[in-house]
Amino acid sequence: MFLSTASTTFATASVARLAVAVDPNSKLPGTAQLSTLVGGLMTWVLLACVLAVLAGAAAWGFGARSGHFGASQQGRTMVIGGVAGAVITGAAAALVNFGFGLGATVR
């Protein structure tokens, strides 16, 4: 019986990291139309926010005048929702750019 001790050798391979760099650009077909579409949607959202603020203010006022607490509360909720929607719509591009810049720092 022949016994031998085999020494195990682990080869260390250096793993080369691939540097992938992707930068946003506006050279894709349809980018201008898509940008126009998003701008139009933002306009519709802002118009809906104005409508919510006006309808909410009316419900708030009529509810407060008539002593109807439910209508007054619903009116306040509509006003706050309309204002919050307008703030988020206005800040949407800045929030996305902030998130993109934050994500670009990840290594």
N, C-alpha and C positions, 0 to 999 in steps of 0.2 A: 504494500500500500504506500503510495507516494503522496505525501502531504506537502503542499507548498503554500506559502503565504503570498497572496497576490496583493500588491499595493494598488489601490484605486487612485487614479489620478483624475481630478476634476479640471477640465479645461475651462478657463474663464474667457468668455467671449465678450468683447466690448460691443455693446449695443449702440449703434449710431442712431441718434434721435433725428427724425425728419423734421425739419422746420417748415411747417405749413403756415402760410400767411394768406389770409383772405381779407381783403378790404372792400367795403361797400362802394359801389359805383352806380352811376345812373346811365350806363351804356346799354342796358337791356331794352329790347323793343317793348314798347307799351308803358315805360316808366313815367313818361309825361302824362299819359292818359290816366294812369293809376293815381298819380299825385293829384290830378284835377278831380278825380272821383272822390278821393279821401277829403279834399278840401270842400267839396260839395256836401259830403256826409256830415262834416263838421258844422257846416252852415245849417243843415236840417236839425242837427242835435241842438245847436244854440237857439234856433227858433222854437223847438219843443221846450227848451228850458225857459224861454221868455213866456211861452204860453202857460207853463206850470206855475211860474211866479205870479202871473196876472190872475189866473184862475184861483190859485191858492190865496192870494191877497183878498180877492172878492169873497171867497168862502170864509176866510178868517174874519173879515169885517162883518159880513152878514151873520155869522155864527156868534160873534161877540155881541152884536147889537140885539139879536133875538134871544140870547141866553142859551143857545144850543151849543153845549160844550163839545159835542162830537164833531160838528161842522167846523168849529173854531180850531180844534186840534188837528183835523184833517187839512185845513187850510194852512196852518203853520208847517205841517209836514211837507206839503206841496211846495211852499216857498223855500224851505230849507233844501229840499231835494232839487229844485230848480237851480238854486244858487250853487249847490255842490256839483251838480252836473255841468254847469257852465265853467266852474273852476277846473274840474277834471278835464273837460274838453279843451280848455285853453292851455292846460299844462301837459297835455298828452304827448306832444312832440318833445318837450323838455324832459319828461319822465322817461321816455323811450331812449333819448340820447344819453341821459344820466345812466340808465341801466346798461346801455351798450358800452359806455366808457368804463363803468365799473367791471363789466364782464371782460373787457379787453385787458384789464390789469391782472387777470388770473394767469398764473404760470403753471 
